[in-house]
Structures are given as structure tokens and as C-alpha cells.
Amino acid sequence: MPRIGKVLGIHELCGHPTVLSKMSPAVRLFAFLNRNIVAVVMIPSIVLIHWGWLKLQDVEALVKKEEKKDLPVLLIMKAQLEKHNNFGLYTGILVSSMIEKVLSKKDKVAISLANVVIQEILPKLSSILKSDCLKISIDFSSVKQLLQIVNSVLLSKPMCGLTVYEVEPLGVCLVKAFLGSIGEDMGEVIVISGDGTRCDSRLYPGVLYMFDVHDNLLELLEKQFHGGTEDLLLALFNIMLTNDECSDKLSNDSNKIGTTSESSFNTESEFLKQAMLVIEQAVNSGVKIIACQKVVHPTLRMHLRRKGVLLLDRLGTAPSQALQKLSGAVPISSLTRYVENLDTILGRITSVRKLTCDGKEYLHLQREGGNVATLFVNAIGEEATIELKVCVEQSLSLLYQLVSEPVVTPGAGCFDMFIAASLQQVIQEESISVCSSRELRHVVRCLQQSLLTASGLDTSPTSLIAVDSTFKHAWFSSDTSCCCGLIPRTLVKGQQGKWSTLDWVSQQGMFPHGSWFCPTSVDVIKDLHERAIVDLYSSKVNAVMMALESSVNLLGIGMVISRV
């Protein structure tokens, strides 16, 4: 299988006559996804193709593992994911498609001129993106609306393999977890996946930690504290409790105790001596649980067991942060000196008990009044379960982002269709003086086609995708509502609207003349229907602007996607 770094390599454009054939592997990859409707563009995944079979892999993890981390398209996708946790693949497709279409028309519009025209169009595009027709406000007092948004995301991910009836209980758990995590202080929801043997979703308040069933320390703790009538003190470490050369690399840069530039101890005995001092200090303060984000030295493990202290090691970043929020503990990030005011940085846990989930033993850690929860999800099949976990995490991210900006936008290609149709007016206005009408028409067509390609709509020459004159949404000919489900066909007819099938082969334009479109009242599309597919407005707008600005930059410096 070709490595993704090879497929998405970047070379300088040196006037090579076969530049399009060089960039075709990446272009074919993205085109294949859209033609076969394999990847829904809203998920932050990219498909690796290996002679007919497909494997979905998280883009961010892919970029981290890739030896060449400076590949522009991957960096653009990663930047979008890091900021919004969404639309990574969409951004990559839009960048690649725009570059491909501009280069394919270089015999009609010079690349440098096309670049200038795109820059002239961007302010007009920005104005279109601010249209109230693309904004649907969300009312947080209505749980029903939150459920509709979550279900919209879950139903738009066919790789999860969930039916409508399976999505509804999962959506309830997801919204319940989200609402329980917001308050005066923002909490957290951890998502763990099952074994893929059945479709299931369960919500647990607190944190789940996979437990060694042969360890009897938990039973001793339960007897000592009578099943949780007294709080358990917890000390949290976010460093590696071994004398490893990497022990100075801290997992978190915030809430540090001690120095920040710790180096490895000279000898293992020196490390163990200092670690023992800190641990003894914690034990003498009444600590009954020690949690560590990373690995713990075997000698320290044995010492803690003898002391009757429960050890939770190899937590990982997300569970460690969740445990920090749940218990109120401040992570200990240094062993180089005695920890001052230890009592003030210890966390508290109300109860710890065993829990069996999908045949695996977990510790269930809770704190009364805590705002941290664990959502257990499962689907039929291992791949579907992995994809479902990613999808649920995305849904949670969307809900948290809605807290700061409670606005969604039409999904399923209707957002992109609205922009593409609105750009038709730019051609009619002829307000861009740096090029001829013919050149402007070609560049706008490139932009329109790229937007529709990235949206996942069928853009083949035989496609029967249509646009309505009233709302500028995308339609299939026989559907009773638009692709996103917000606009029923009867509403368009009631507004004296019409439909026009896009012309993919005409050189004059895909869309009718700008005057064919008629304005409508924004209020008629403010209702969020139960089966509507929506996206987060701020994330989608950012993805479009980032992709097009990146396309301008890549074309401007003479670089294209190509085989290394």
C-alpha cells in the first residue's frame, strides 16, 4: 500500500508538462472517496486504499506517525482538526480539488491570474458565508434540539452501522453526559469502546479504569471505608515514575508542581530513593490511591502494594485529565524535591468499586457532585465500534463548541450548494476588473465545482443534483425534501420556487443566471426538523476559508500535490 506521505507529497512546479499526471494519485484518492460515497466528509478520517479494501484511520494520529510532518495538505488538515475536531478530510478535498481544477484550466486562465481572481473573490465569499440563511440558532433550554443535532451527526456516519432506532438511545446518553459536564466549572466526558459484539451504549458518572481482577486491594479499601462512607485521598502524577531518559518530558504544561526542567537521575537507586520520599510523603498524608499518567517502576509498585495503596498506572492523557477534574487533584510533575503543601493538591474520591462491562473488569471511581462521566459505546463489528467512538467524540466536541457559539448550518451538501449558487451572482455583477468575463466565469466554476466535490455530492457528468431558486439548497429529483432535510418540497412550491438541474458539461455555467434565484424570508428555515442534517457553523466556515486561503498560498508559491 502506498504511504500517505508519498501520495500527498509536495514538489515545486517547474513547468513540467505532465504536472497533472504527477498530482493524480492524490486527486484520484479524494475523487474515489466522493464517487463511491465511502467517506462522509464530516468525519476527521482519511481512507487508505489497498486494491479494493478500505481502512479508516484518524488523520491526526496519521500525521503524528508520518515521518514527513511538513507536507502542506496534511498540515492544513491537522490544523483544522486541532482547532475544530471536524472537517479535516473536507478541508483536504477542497484544497486538492481547487488546485486540480485551476491547473486543468491553465490553457484558458493563467495560474497566476487565477490566483489573483480567487483572492478578489474571497471577500465576496466571506460576505456570503455571513448570510443569515446559513445560520440556525440553537436554544440550550430545549433538550430536544440538542438531541436532534447529535442524532444528525450520528446518522451522517454510515460507517458506524447504526440504524435510526439504535441512534436514539445513544443520543440520549450523549446529551445527558454533556449536560452533566457543564456548570460553573467545565467537566469532561470520556468515551470508551466495547468489543464490537453488540450495539449498546451506557453512561457512568465518574471515571472507569481497567482493573486487574486478581488484585484484592480494592476489597481491602471497601472494608476499611465501609463502601465509600468516607472520601479517599488521591495523589496524581503526570510523569513517568521510572528512571527513564524520557522522564523529564511532562505530559501537561499546566498545574505543575516543582521544577519544569527535570532531567534523569544519575542512577536507578538515586531515582528510587527520591521517588520513595515523595510517595512516603503522600502515604503519610493519608493517600489511599495513587494515579499515574504513565509507567510506574516495579519496585514502586511493590512498595505501594505493601502499604495498602491502590495504584492506577498507565492512565493516558485523557483519563488522567478526567481524573484530575473529577477529584480536584493537582498533578505532581517533579521528583527533584519535597512537595510543599501536599495536602492542598490531593484529590478526593467518594467511592471506588468494581464494575464488569463487556466481560472486562473496571474500577468505577466517583465523586459526589462531580461533573465527569464515562460513556461506553459499542457497535456491531470492530471497525464500526472504532468509528463510532470517533463519531461520539466528535458529537461531544460539537456540543461543547455550541456553548460558545450556539449556531448550526445546513449539512449534507446544502451549505456548499448555497455558496456555489450565490457565487453565480459574482459572474453577473462583473465587479472584478483584473480579468475578462470568460476568465472570471472559469475561476468561479472551479470554485463551485470544488465546493460541491468536497461536500460529498455526486459531481459526475450524469449527476441529477438540482438547486432550488428560493433557498439554494441541494436536491435529488425524487426526494420530498432537500438533501439536509430542512426544506420540504411543498415549502419551495409555496414560495413560488423552481428547480434547476446542474449542468456539469456546459462551458457557460453550471447554474442558471443569477436573476433566476429569488430571495426568501430567512424565518422559514429557522426550525430544526427532527431528521435534519446540520453541521457546526463556525467549524464549516473556518474549513472553507482555510482551504481556499491555503489553495491561494500553494498556487502562489508554485507548489502542487504530486507523487514524491
C-alpha positions in Angstrom: 0.0 0.0 0.0 1.4 3.5 -0.8 2.2 5.5 2.2 0.0 8.6 2.6 3.2 10.7 2.8 4.1 9.5 -0.7 0.6 10.2 -2.0 0.4 13.7 -0.6 4.0 14.8 -1.3 4.7 18.3 -2.5 7.0 19.3 -5.3 7.8 22.7 -6.8 6.2 23.4 -10.1 9.0 23.8 -12.6 6.9 24.0 -15.8 6.8 20.2 -16.2 4.4 19.3 -19.0 3.0 16.3 -17.1 2.3 18.0 -13.8 -1.4 16.8 -13.8 -0.3 13.2 -14.1 2.1 13.7 -11.2 -0.7 15.1 -9.0 -3.2 12.5 -10.0 -2.6 9.9 -7.2 -3.8 12.4 -4.5 -6.6 13.7 -6.7 -7.8 10.2 -7.5 -7.8 9.3 -3.8 -10.1 12.2 -3.0 -12.2 11.7 -6.1 -12.6 8.0 -5.3 -14.0 8.8 -1.9 -16.7 11.1 -3.3 -17.6 8.9 -6.3 -18.1 5.9 -4.1 -19.7 7.7 -1.1 -17.3 5.8 1.1 -16.2 8.5 3.5 -18.6 11.1 4.8 -16.6 14.3 4.7 -17.7 15.4 8.2 -15.5 12.8 9.9 -11.9 13.6 10.6 -10.7 10.5 8.8 -8.9 9.6 5.6 -9.2 6.4 3.7 -6.2 4.4 2.7 -6.8 2.4 -0.4 -5.3 -1.0 -0.9 -6.6 -2.8 -4.0 -10.3 -2.7 -3.2 -10.4 -2.7 0.6 -10.7 0.3 2.8 -9.4 1.2 6.3 -10.4 4.3 8.1 -7.6 6.0 10.2 -7.7 9.1 12.2 -5.9 11.9 10.4 -4.3 13.4 13.4 -2.8 10.1 14.5 -1.7 9.5 10.9 0.1 12.9 10.8 1.9 12.3 14.1 3.2 8.9 12.9 4.3 10.2 9.5 8.0 10.8 9.1 7.5 13.8 6.9 5.4 16.2 9.0 5.9 19.2 6.8 3.5 18.2 4.0 1.3 21.2 3.4 -2.0 19.3 2.8 -1.6 17.2 5.9 -0.6 20.2 7.9 -3.7 22.1 6.7 -6.0 19.1 7.6 -4.3 18.7 11.0 -4.7 22.5 11.8 -8.4 22.2 11.0 -8.7 19.2 13.3 -6.8 20.7 16.1 -8.9 23.8 16.2 -12.4 22.3 15.5 -12.0 18.5 15.7 -14.0 18.3 12.5 -13.9 18.7 8.7 -10.3 17.6 8.3 -11.0 15.5 5.2 -13.4 18.1 3.8 -10.6 20.7 4.0 -8.1 18.4 2.3 -10.5 17.6 -0.5 -11.4 21.2 -1.1 -7.7 22.3 -1.2 -6.8 19.4 -3.6 -9.8 19.9 -5.8 -9.3 23.6 -6.1 -5.7 23.2 -7.1 -6.5 20.4 -9.6 -9.3 22.4 -11.3 -7.2 25.6 -11.6 -4.3 23.7 -13.1 -6.6 21.8 -15.5 -7.8 25.1 -16.9 -4.4 26.7 -17.2 -4.8 26.8 -21.0 -7.8 29.1 -20.5 -6.7 31.0 -17.4 -3.1 31.5 -16.4 -2.4 30.1 -12.9 -1.1 33.5 -11.7 -4.2 35.2 -12.9 -6.5 32.6 -11.4 -4.8 33.1 -8.1 -5.4 36.8 -8.2 -9.0 36.3 -9.2 -9.6 33.9 -6.3 -8.1 36.5 -3.9 -10.6 39.0 -5.3 -13.5 36.6 -4.8 -12.6 35.7 -1.2 -14.1 38.9 0.4 -17.3 38.3 -1.5 -17.3 34.7 -0.4 -16.7 35.8 3.2 -19.8 38.0 2.9 -21.9 35.1 1.5 -20.8 32.9 4.5 -22.2 35.5 6.9 -25.7 35.2 5.3 -28.4 34.6 7.9 -29.7 31.9 5.6 -26.8 29.7 6.7 -27.3 30.3 10.4 -29.7 28.4 12.6 -29.6 29.4 16.3 -29.8 26.7 18.9 -31.8 27.0 22.1 -30.0 25.3 25.0 -33.2 25.3 27.1 -34.5 22.7 24.6 -33.1 19.2 25.1 -35.0 18.2 22.0 -32.9 20.5 19.8 -29.6 19.1 21.3 -30.9 15.6 20.6 -31.7 16.5 17.0 -28.2 17.9 16.5 -26.5 14.8 18.0 -28.7 12.4 16.1 -27.9 14.4 12.9 -24.2 13.8 13.4 -24.6 10.1 14.3 -26.9 9.4 11.3 -24.5 11.1 8.9 -21.8 8.4 9.6 -22.8 5.3 7.7 -19.5 3.5 8.7 -20.9 3.2 12.3 -23.6 0.9 11.0 -26.3 2.3 13.3 -30.0 2.4 12.5 -32.3 5.2 13.5 -33.6 3.1 16.4 -30.1 2.5 17.6 -29.0 6.1 17.3 -31.8 7.5 19.6 -30.8 5.8 22.9 -27.1 6.7 22.2 -28.1 10.3 21.5 -29.9 10.5 24.8 -26.9 9.1 26.7 -24.6 11.6 24.9 -26.7 14.6 25.6 -27.2 13.6 29.2 -23.4 13.2 29.6 -22.8 16.6 28.0 -25.4 18.4 30.2 -23.9 16.8 33.3 -20.5 18.0 32.5 -21.3 21.7 32.1 -21.8 24.0 35.0 -19.8 26.5 37.0 -16.7 24.5 36.0 -16.5 22.7 32.7 -16.2 18.9 33.3 -15.4 16.2 30.8 -16.8 13.1 29.2 -14.6 10.1 28.5 -15.6 7.8 25.7 -14.6 4.1 25.7 -15.5 1.4 23.2 -16.6 -2.2 23.6 -15.7 -5.4 21.9 -17.9 -4.9 18.8 -20.2 -7.9 19.7 -23.5 -5.9 20.0 -24.9 -2.4 19.7 -25.0 -0.8 23.1 -24.4 2.5 25.0 -24.2 3.1 28.7 -23.4 6.2 30.8 -21.5 6.0 34.1 -20.9 9.0 36.3 -17.2 9.3 37.1 -14.2 7.5 35.5 -13.7 3.9 34.5 -10.2 2.3 34.8 -9.5 -1.3 33.5 -8.6 -3.3 36.6 -6.5 -6.4 37.4 -9.1 -8.9 38.7 -6.5 -10.6 40.9 -5.8 -7.5 42.9 -7.6 -7.6 46.3 -6.6 -4.1 47.4 -9.9 -2.7 46.3 -11.7 -5.1 48.6 -9.5 -4.0 51.5 -10.3 -0.4 50.8 -14.0 -1.1 50.6 -13.9 -2.8 54.0 -11.7 0.0 55.5 -14.0 2.7 54.4 -17.3 0.8 54.6 -18.2 1.0 51.0 -17.5 4.7 50.5 -18.8 6.5 53.6 -15.5 8.4 53.8 -13.6 10.2 51.0 -10.5 8.5 49.6 -7.4 10.8 49.2 -5.8 10.6 45.8 -2.4 11.7 44.5 -2.0 12.2 40.8 1.4 12.1 38.9 1.7 13.1 35.3 5.3 12.0 34.9 6.9 8.6 34.2 7.7 7.1 37.6 10.8 5.2 36.2 14.4 6.3 35.8 13.8 6.6 32.0 15.6 9.1 29.9 12.2 10.4 28.8 11.0 11.0 32.4 11.7 14.7 32.1 9.1 15.1 29.3 5.9 16.1 31.1 2.5 15.3 29.8 0.9 18.5 30.8 2.3 22.0 30.8 -0.2 23.4 33.2 -0.7 23.0 37.0 2.9 21.9 37.5 4.5 21.3 40.9 8.2 21.8 41.3 10.7 22.5 38.6 9.9 22.2 34.9 13.3 21.1 33.5 13.8 17.8 35.4 16.5 15.5 34.0 17.1 11.8 34.5 18.7 10.7 37.8 22.3 9.5 37.6 21.5 6.1 38.9 18.4 3.9 39.4 18.9 3.8 43.1 19.0 7.6 43.3 15.7 7.8 41.4 14.1 5.2 43.6 15.3 6.9 46.7 13.8 10.2 45.7 10.6 8.6 44.4 10.2 6.8 47.7 10.4 10.0 49.6 7.6 11.7 47.6 5.4 8.5 47.8 6.0 8.2 51.6 5.1 11.8 52.0 1.8 11.1 50.2 1.1 7.9 52.2 1.8 9.6 55.5 -0.8 12.3 54.4 -3.4 9.6 54.2 -3.4 8.9 50.5 -5.0 5.6 49.6 -5.0 5.9 45.8 -2.0 6.9 43.6 -2.8 7.6 40.0 -0.1 7.9 37.3 -0.5 9.0 33.7 2.5 6.9 32.6 4.6 3.9 33.7 5.5 3.1 37.3 8.7 1.3 38.3 8.2 -2.3 39.6 9.9 -1.6 42.9 7.5 1.3 43.5 4.5 -0.8 42.5 5.5 -3.4 45.1 6.1 -0.8 47.8 2.7 0.7 47.2 1.1 -2.7 47.4 2.8 -3.4 50.8 1.5 -0.1 52.0 -2.1 -0.9 51.0 -2.2 1.9 48.4 -4.2 1.3 45.3 -2.2 2.1 42.1 -3.8 3.3 38.9 -1.0 3.5 36.3 -0.7 4.0 32.5 -3.8 6.2 32.6 -3.1 8.1 29.4 -3.7 11.8 28.8 -7.5 11.9 28.5 -8.3 9.7 31.5 -5.7 11.5 33.6 -7.2 14.8 32.8 -10.7 13.5 33.6 -9.5 12.1 36.9 -7.9 15.5 37.7 -11.2 17.2 37.1 -13.2 14.6 39.0 -11.0 14.5 42.1 -9.7 18.1 42.1 -6.1 16.9 42.4 -3.2 18.9 41.1 -0.7 16.8 39.1 2.7 16.3 40.6 5.2 16.9 37.9 8.6 16.6 39.7 10.5 14.3 41.9 13.5 16.6 42.4 12.4 18.0 45.7 10.0 17.6 48.6 6.4 18.6 47.6 5.3 21.5 49.6 1.7 21.9 50.8 0.9 18.4 49.6 -2.5 18.4 51.4 -3.6 21.2 49.1 -3.0 19.3 45.9 -4.5 16.0 46.8 -7.8 14.9 45.2 -10.8 13.2 46.8 -12.9 10.3 45.6 -16.2 9.4 47.1 -16.3 5.8 46.1 -14.3 3.1 44.2 -15.9 -0.2 43.3 -15.6 -3.0 40.8 -17.6 -2.9 37.6 -17.9 -5.6 34.9 -18.5 -4.3 31.4 -18.4 -6.5 28.3 -16.6 -9.2 30.2 -13.8 -6.8 31.4 -13.2 -5.6 34.9 -13.1 -1.9 35.6 -12.7 0.3 38.6 -15.5 2.8 38.8 -14.3 6.0 40.5 -16.9 8.5 41.5 -17.2 11.7 43.5 -20.4 13.2 44.8 -21.3 16.3 42.8 -18.7 15.5 40.1 -19.1 16.7 36.6 -17.1 13.9 34.9 -18.7 11.0 33.2 -17.7 7.9 31.1 -19.7 7.0 28.0 -19.4 3.3 27.0 -20.3 2.7 23.3 -20.5 -0.4 21.2 -21.5 -1.3 17.7 -21.6 -4.5 15.6 -18.1 -5.2 14.4 -14.7 -3.9 15.5 -14.2 -1.4 12.7 -17.7 0.0 13.3 -17.1 0.3 17.0 -13.8 2.2 16.4 -15.6 4.5 14.0 -18.5 5.0 16.4 -16.1 6.1 19.2 -14.6 8.8 16.9 -18.1 9.9 15.9 -19.3 10.2 19.5 -16.2 12.2 20.5 -17.0 14.5 17.5 -20.5 14.9 18.7 -19.4 15.9 22.1 -16.9 18.3 20.7 -19.6 19.9 18.6 -21.8 20.3 21.7 -19.0 21.9 23.7 -18.3 24.3 20.8 -22.0 25.2 20.6 -21.7 26.5 24.2 -19.6 29.5 22.9 -21.4 29.9 19.6 -24.8 28.2 19.5 -25.3 28.2 15.7 -25.5 25.4 13.2 -25.8 25.4 9.5 -27.4 23.1 6.8 -25.4 20.0 6.2 -25.4 17.1 3.6 -24.2 19.5 0.8 -26.8 22.2 1.2 -24.3 24.6 2.8 -22.0 24.2 -0.2 -24.8 24.4 -2.7 -25.9 27.7 -1.2 -22.4 29.2 -1.5 -21.9 27.8 -5.0 -25.2 29.2 -6.2 -24.6 32.6 -4.5 -21.2 32.8 -6.3 -23.2 32.9 -9.6 -24.1 36.5 -8.8 -20.4 37.4 -8.8 -20.3 36.5 -12.5 -23.3 38.6 -13.3 -22.0 41.6 -11.4 -18.7 41.6 -13.2 -17.2 43.7 -10.4 -13.8 42.1 -10.6 -11.8 44.1 -13.1 -8.5 42.1 -13.1 -9.8 39.6 -15.7 -12.2 39.2 -18.6 -15.7 37.8 -18.2 -14.7 34.5 -19.7 -11.7 34.1 -17.2 -13.9 35.1 -14.3 -16.5 32.5 -15.3 -13.8 29.8 -15.4 -12.4 30.6 -12.0 -15.9 30.8 -10.4 -16.7 27.5 -12.0 -13.6 26.0 -10.5 -14.6 27.2 -7.1 -18.2 26.0 -7.4 -17.2 22.5 -8.6 -14.6 22.2 -5.8 -17.2 23.1 -3.1 -19.7 20.6 -4.4 -16.9 17.9 -4.7 -15.8 18.4 -1.1 -19.4 18.3 0.1 -19.8 14.7 -1.0 -22.5 15.3 -3.6 -22.4 13.4 -6.8 -20.5 15.6 -9.2 -20.2 13.2 -12.1 -21.4 14.3 -15.6 -24.5 12.2 -15.3 -25.4 13.6 -11.9 -29.0 14.8 -11.4 -28.3 17.1 -8.5 -30.6 20.1 -8.6 -30.8 23.5 -6.9 -34.0 25.4 -6.0 -34.5 29.1 -6.7 -35.8 30.0 -3.3 -33.4 28.6 -0.7 -30.5 27.5 -2.9 -30.3 24.0 -1.3 -29.3 20.8 -3.0 -31.9 18.3 -4.1 -32.3 14.8 -5.6 -35.1 14.8 -8.2 -37.4 12.4 -6.4 -36.9 13.5 -2.8 -39.6 15.2 -0.8 -37.1 17.4 0.9 -33.7 18.9 0.2 -30.5 16.9 1.0 -30.2 18.3 4.5 -33.9 17.7 5.3 -34.6 21.3 6.4 -36.7 22.3 3.4 -39.7 20.2 2.3 -40.6 20.4 -1.4 -44.0 21.8 -0.5 -42.3 24.8 1.1 -40.5 25.7 -2.1 -43.7 25.4 -4.1 -45.4 27.6 -1.6 -42.8 30.3 -2.2 -43.3 30.0 -6.0 -39.9 28.4 -6.2 -38.4 26.4 -9.1 -35.8 23.7 -9.5 -32.9 23.5 -12.0 -30.6 20.5 -12.6 -27.0 21.5 -12.6 -25.3 21.4 -16.0 -21.9 19.8 -15.4 -20.7 20.0 -19.0 -21.8 23.4 -20.2 -19.0 25.9 -20.6 -21.4 28.8 -19.9 -22.0 27.7 -16.3 -23.4 25.0 -14.0 -26.1 27.3 -12.6 -28.9 29.4 -14.1 -28.4 33.1 -14.5 -28.2 34.9 -11.2 -31.5 36.6 -11.7 -33.2 33.2 -11.7 -32.8 33.0 -8.0 -35.3 34.9 -5.9 -34.8 36.0 -2.2 -36.8 34.3 0.6 -37.7 35.0 4.2 -35.0 33.7 6.5 -37.5 32.9 9.2 -39.0 30.0 7.3 -35.8 27.9 7.7 -35.2 28.6 11.4 -36.9 25.4 12.6 -34.6 22.4 13.1 -36.6 19.4 12.0 -36.1 16.0 13.7 -34.4 14.4 10.7 -32.4 17.4 9.5 -28.7 17.0 8.9 -26.7 20.0 10.2 -23.1 21.0 10.8 -21.5 23.4 13.2 -21.5 26.8 11.6 -18.2 28.1 12.9 -16.3 24.9 12.0 -17.7 24.7 8.5 -16.9 28.4 7.8 -13.4 28.0 9.1 -12.8 24.9 7.0 -13.9 26.7 3.8 -11.8 29.8 4.4 -8.8 27.8 5.5 -9.0 25.6 2.4 -9.3 28.4 -0.1 -6.7 30.6 1.5 -4.4 27.6 1.6 -5.1 26.9 -2.1 -4.1 30.5 -2.9 -0.9 30.1 -1.0 0.1 26.8 -2.6 -0.7 28.1 -6.1 1.1 31.3 -5.4 4.4 29.7 -4.4 4.3 27.3 -7.3 3.7 24.0 -5.5 1.2 21.2 -6.3 0.2 17.9 -4.8 2.3 15.2 -6.5 4.0 11.9 -6.2 7.4 12.1 -4.4 
